[in-house]
Amino acid sequence: MMMWWKRLVSQFNRETLARLNVAVHRDIGYTCTSLILAYCLSGIAVNHIGDWNPDFVITKQTVSLPRSLTKEQITPERIEEFGRLVKEDSYKIYDFPTSDQVKIYYDNASLHVNLTTGEGTYEKVSRRPLLYQVNALHLNRLQGWKWVSDVFAFILIVLSLTGLFILRGKYGLARRGRWLVLAGLVPPIVALLIFEIK
Amino acid sequence: MRHPVRWLIVSLLIVLFAGNSFADVPGADVGKKVGVLLVNHGSRSATWRNALLQLESSVTPSLLAIPSVKGVKTAFMEYTEPSIATRMREFDAAGMTDVIIVPVFLAVSPHTFDDIPTILGMKEDPRSLQQIKIENIQRYTPRARPHLTPPLDFTDLLQKNLLRRVSALSKDPAREGLVLIGYGDETYDKEWIELFNKVADFIRERTGIVGYSYGWCGHIANYNPEETTAAINTVLKTADTALVIPVLVAHDEMFQIKIIGDGIARVPDNKRRVVYKPDAILPDPDVERWVMTVAQEYVEKIQGQVSQAKR
């Protein structure tokens, strides 16, 4: 009688726990989808930070002056002439970073001219749509967001742990799952070994 | 008092002239309250920040001895407080009328030319505006009038500083090559190269060191040690030993140890062929003297403006 009762309680607990595990995994999965996608997108963008600017599109245009000039020859009228080369009607200010260079500031753009060589670079800056925003989240640029990130990281831990116990039997952790978990460990371990050997 | 109006005019004229002659006295405090703000790049390294704070401590007594200078502070442009905005707010709260901003930066760069003025509301450089926002750097337009000095004109100063540091490491100049590793800058690459070449020529003339090469370790090099390795290997083609000198304002573990150190570690036989001391430009009494000179010069300019306005 007692054995039967124990088995029933144990069966009940296991069933309840399994159902609870699936429910937690499912609901966390739904809730976190958007943020996981945002972080993944930003992760890919930031991974290649050495090759591109993940936040801004910087459009550059080279301009050439008809002849070289000196700092003393730079007047507001000349600055307006330079503006016409890059289709800017009005400038905000101009300034001299060195004795042979002038930089002119426009709305969301600037023109940096080397007066000796007569070469100039016009630069327009704009935000990369979507990536700028997901990077702001991923890189904790928003004040206080790091706490949200900490909670999110904790939730992801729960998500991966509950994921381990979703299935039982042939595809469960005890059989096929175990080998896949171990397979997932191989790339980081190999990479770290190579890193240490080097 | 037969002519009260005439007396009034005469009295007014006396007051006006007296005021003018007072303003013309050099060094006179003419109601200006001047603050001096030493601005540096900022770093996560406490060692780096302490070197800059030490610079402030060293120059403060002499700066406060200048009439009308009422406060001296340090601000870090990035990473840590006190930021430029925080310090300028403090100067405003203290009732400063003018603040002389001394950028303690090696050479011209977008930091000194665009970022600092943009933070202070003196400019609106599009790239700086965006960068400042994503780096959570606060902008603040102060009530006190900001006077931004040029960055340290390091040519003379750097020559002396590096000559001293190179001489301390050099043992056999005829067999040695000089490797200068600096932060570098993409926009002002030409100016940086010219500065380094000039300084290297000066050192080689005085020491007899044969080879020379330079490399960048900052953003332009993606903070990679590869440029350091390449610069050392270049010098080692003609010299037996490479003397590696970090041309950086202060000691930062990430640069002097991690990036430059890793760069050296990749050079074959580096223990025998590379001589390196992970030091920095600071501390240097010449930098302190430069801060004093430039601050004094700007105080005189500010007072000169007052005198002219009164005339």
Interface residues (C-beta under 8 A of the other chain):
Chain A: G50 D55 F56 I58 K92 I93 D95 P97 T98 K103 Y105 Y106 D107 N108 A109 S110 H112 E123 K124 V125 R127 N135 A136 L139 R141 Q143
Chain B: V108 F113 D114 K123 E124 D125 P126 R127 Q130 I134 E135 N136 T187 Y188 E191 N222
